[in-house]
Amino acid sequence: MLKLIMCVTRRADLTREQFDHHWIEHHAPLVRAHQRVLGINRYVQTILLANPAAQMAIQASRGTQAVDFDGCAELWWDSLDAHLAARKTPEGAKALQLLIEDERRFVDLGRSQLWYGTERSIIPEEYQPATNLTHRG
């Protein structure tokens, strides 16, 4: 399974509320509308919790920097080959262009980060058949 993660930074001329409204009300339905042609299996948006005290406390507990983005987008495909193949079809190329054009309406692409990865499931653990410990006899 291929996963794309984008740490999304809003355009400087938008408030957090304007950014989030466009992301959920306009961009999410657009992604959903092109899900099949692009072969997207899953799409998740994660927004920052609007609690500055909690954010500062968690960062201080580990000595980390303040977050420099407004949310994360995660998309899943069956494989890198499937993802790239879908983008190369005429329909896929058009859908991808529409998504990028919409991103430019609310995302500062130059300050955002984008990368591919694969998951390692730790909790819950990968499925392992249970051992039957019951003795019947």
C-alpha positions in Angstrom: 0.0 0.0 0.0 1.3 3.4 -1.0 0.6 6.5 1.1 1.1 10.1 0.2 1.3 12.6 3.0 1.2 16.3 2.6 1.9 18.8 5.4 -0.3 21.6 4.1 0.4 25.3 4.7 -2.4 27.8 4.0 -1.9 30.8 1.7 -0.9 33.9 3.7 -4.0 35.8 2.6 -6.3 33.3 4.2 -7.3 32.9 7.8 -7.3 29.4 9.3 -11.1 29.4 9.1 -11.1 30.3 5.4 -8.4 27.7 4.7 -10.2 25.0 6.6 -13.6 25.9 5.0 -12.2 25.6 1.5 -10.4 22.4 2.3 -13.4 20.5 3.7 -16.2 22.1 1.8 -14.6 22.4 -1.7 -11.4 20.4 -2.0 -12.6 17.2 -0.2 -15.7 16.8 -2.5 -13.4 17.4 -5.5 -11.0 14.6 -4.4 -14.0 12.3 -3.7 -15.4 13.1 -7.2 -12.1 11.9 -8.8 -11.4 9.1 -6.4 -12.1 6.3 -8.9 -10.2 7.7 -11.9 -7.2 8.4 -9.7 -7.4 5.0 -7.9 -7.5 6.6 -4.4 -8.4 4.1 -1.8 -8.6 6.4 1.2 -8.3 10.2 1.9 -7.9 11.7 5.3 -7.5 15.3 6.4 -6.0 16.0 9.8 -6.3 19.6 11.2 -4.4 21.0 14.1 -6.3 21.0 17.4 -7.3 24.6 18.2 -5.9 24.6 21.7 -2.6 26.7 21.9 -2.0 25.7 25.5 -2.1 22.0 24.7 0.0 22.5 21.6 2.7 24.4 23.5 2.7 21.9 26.4 3.2 18.9 24.1 6.0 20.7 22.3 7.7 21.8 25.5 7.5 18.3 26.9 9.9 17.1 24.1 11.7 20.3 23.2 10.3 20.4 19.7 9.6 23.3 17.4 6.2 24.8 16.9 4.2 23.3 14.0 4.7 25.3 10.8 1.8 23.9 8.8 -2.0 24.0 9.0 -2.9 20.3 8.6 -2.0 17.0 6.9 -3.6 15.2 4.0 -3.1 11.5 3.6 -4.0 9.5 0.5 -3.7 5.8 -0.1 -3.3 3.7 -3.3 -2.7 0.0 -3.9 0.9 0.7 -5.2 3.2 3.3 -6.7 2.7 1.6 -10.1 -1.1 1.9 -9.7 -0.9 5.5 -8.6 1.4 6.5 -11.5 -0.6 4.6 -14.1 -3.9 6.3 -13.0 -2.2 9.8 -13.4 -1.1 8.9 -17.0 -4.6 8.3 -18.4 -6.2 11.3 -20.1 -9.0 11.2 -17.4 -6.4 10.9 -14.6 -4.2 13.7 -15.9 -7.3 16.0 -16.1 -8.4 15.1 -12.6 -4.9 15.7 -11.2 -4.7 19.1 -12.9 -8.1 20.1 -11.4 -7.0 19.1 -7.9 -3.7 21.0 -8.2 -5.6 24.1 -9.5 -7.9 23.9 -6.5 -5.0 23.4 -4.1 -3.5 26.7 -5.4 -6.7 28.5 -4.2 -6.0 27.8 -0.6 -2.6 26.1 -0.2 0.8 27.7 -0.2 2.5 24.9 -2.2 5.9 26.4 -1.9 5.7 26.2 1.9 4.0 22.8 2.1 5.7 19.4 2.1 4.7 16.3 0.2 6.1 12.8 0.3 5.4 9.1 -0.3 5.7 6.4 2.3 4.5 3.0 3.5 3.0 2.2 6.8 4.3 -0.1 9.6 1.4 -1.0 11.8 2.5 -1.1 15.4 -0.9 -0.6 17.3 -2.9 -2.5 16.5 -0.4 -5.2 15.6 -0.6 -6.9 12.3 -3.1 -9.8 12.4 -1.6 -13.0 13.8 -3.8 -16.1 14.2 -4.6 -16.8 17.8 -3.2 -20.0 19.3 -5.8 -22.3 20.7 -4.8 -22.7 24.3 -7.9 -24.6 25.3 -7.2 -28.3 25.9 -10.1 -30.6 25.0 -9.7 -34.0 26.2 
